[in-house]
Amino acid sequence: MFTIEDEFSVTKITLVDDTDPEEQADVVIEIGAESVVIRQFNIEANLPDEITLTHAQLEDLKAAINLPAGAYTRAK
């Protein structure tokens, strides 16, 4: 399951793992004008983990999902 919310300066997508919420926390993706922030609460550390991507890195990730192992460059 997922939700999409439009907030003031970001679009917020929340990915919910319905299978075991005690083991795996929701993933929150905030898409802003400058970057994309991916957060997930780390239950063991009791702290959030965070990754910040540029929009170009997000496009590379989207392209990489369906490709076999290898090194690639994306046409701009």
N, C-alpha and C positions, 0 to 999 in steps of 0.2 A: 504494500500500500504506500501511497505517497500523497503529499499535499503540496500545493503551490499557493504562496501568498505574495501579494505585491505590497511591499512596505515603502517607506519614504524614498530611499535611495537605492534599494536593492530588491531583487526578486528572490524570495526564500523558498527553497524546495526542501522538504523533509521526507526522507526515505525511512519507512518504519518496517522493522523486521518483526513480522507477526509470529514467527516460529518460536523464539525464545527471548523475550525482552529482558530477562534477568541476566542473560549471557552477552547479548549484543545490543548496545544502545543505538538509538536513532542516528542517522547521518543527516546533518543539516548542511545544505549548500546555499551560499549567499552569492548571487551574481550581481555585481555592481559595475559601474562604468569603467573602472580601472582594473579590476581583478575579480577572481572567483575564489571564495574561501570555502573550504570543506572542513567541517568540524564533526567530531564524534567524541562523546564522553567516554573516557577510559575508566571503566569500573574499577579495575585493580589499582590504578594510581590515584583514583578519585580526583582526576583533573581532565580537562578537555584536551584532545589532540587536535592540531590544526595544520592544514596545508593551504598555502596560498599559491594560486596559479595565475599566470597572465591569460588573457583570452586566446593568445596564440598557442599556449601550452594546452589549454582545454580543447582547442581544435585538433591538435596533434593526438591527444588522448582519444577523442571521438574517432579519428581515422584509424588509430592503432587497434581498436577493439576487435576488428574483424580481419586483421592481417596476420600472416604467419610470422615466425621469428625472422629477424633480419634488421638491417639498418635502413632507414627511410628518410627522405626529405619530402616535405609537402609543397606542392606548387602554390605560389602566392598569388 
